[in-house]
Amino acid sequence: MANSNPWRSLLKTVAKIAFSAFFLYLVFRKINYREMLQHMQDSNLWWILPAVIFFILSKIISSFRLNLFFRSIGIVLPEKDNLRLYWLGMYYNMFLPGGIGGDGYKIYVLKKRTDIAGKKIFWAVFLDRVTGLSALLFLSAVLAVFIFPQIKMVSPIIGFVIIACLAYYIIFKKFFTGFMPVFWSTNIQGLIVQIAQVISAICIMKALNIEGHYPEYVLLFLVSSVVAIFPFTIGGLGARELTFVYGSEYLHLDQQVSVVISFWFYMITLVVSLTGILYVFRSPFEKQISTAK
């Protein structure tokens, strides 16, 4: 698929590479990279296997969630085809960082193959992202209550969660009425997705023989996942690691181990996303996409 502005695409690619490189530079200024490499070499790979499995499971559930949004706008896409399209989008997000990206490709191909307006498809994809972000923020806030039990911390966190949840529901109901029938199901799936990824991260921690401070490490993982959503780097590379470095310093955790958790998760994401290359050469659609009026 040709990009209408190749120079703009190139500029985005260069900018993302530059940001990732700069963030990694800051990371390696703060940690001992030899110790970090030693931690990676000493990892128990038997724990990395379930980490991969739970990550894949999270992505499968994510594809189901996205398909609920598609059905809300009348796109009837078989789950298998939707899963293949989702995996192709993962590949584009990781390996074509400056181009149209995975979300953009999904919008493009569904607009081309259906008579559904591109604007509707955009909002379906956008809201799918929003449910993921809201789940991350919710879990981060809940975990923070247990990590910072002081009343001066708990009260504002609980107040923020209540206000944010009410505002989220009201905005969703007012501006995205057509998606309200799937509001609860997609947000519950969003929570399940993030819990599956948390389990994946815990498996990585087990692989590194971490013996304590699991809530703190998990909180850093959730916050780094929020940071990685913003498209300033290549698949979050550098941004996640930098979050772990400064977060671990604040929470008095081992910085080298923290960064290894992030690198392992990035490598799992990279390898799993790479399998989507299959659908670059083979259409993800076995059947003609139908629409429901």
JOHUZI-V358485 format. One record per pair of residues at least 6 apart in sequence whose C-alpha atoms are under 6 Angstrom apart, sorted by sequence separation. I is the first residue (numbers start at 0). J is the second residue. D is the distance in whole Angstrom. If there is no record, write none. Layout:
# JOHUZI-V358485
[[I;J;D] [I;J;D]]
This chain:
# JOHUZI-V358485
[[110;117;5] [247;254;6] [92;100;5] [227;235;4] [91;100;5] [92;101;5] [144;153;5] [91;101;5] [244;254;6] [89;101;6] [227;239;6] [88;101;4] [106;120;6] [243;257;6] [243;258;6] [223;239;5] [240;258;5] [223;242;6] [62;82;6] [240;261;6] [68;123;5] [134;189;6] [130;186;6] [134;190;5] [131;189;5] [130;189;6] [65;127;6] [139;218;6] [12;96;6] [12;97;4] [11;97;5] [8;97;5] [8;98;5] [71;178;6] [64;185;5] [57;192;5] [96;233;6] [57;195;5] [93;234;5] [53;195;6] [54;196;6] [54;199;6] [53;199;5] [50;199;4] [50;202;5] [46;202;5] [47;203;6] [46;206;5] [43;206;4] [42;206;5] [42;207;5] [90;272;5] [89;272;5] [90;273;6] [90;275;5] [87;275;4] [86;275;5] [87;278;6] [84;283;6] [83;283;5] [80;283;6] [80;284;5] [76;288;6] [19;232;5] [18;232;6] [23;237;5] [75;289;5] [22;237;5] [26;241;6] [75;290;5] [15;231;5] [74;290;5] [15;232;4] [19;236;6] [73;290;5] [15;233;6] [19;237;5] [73;291;5] [35;255;5]]
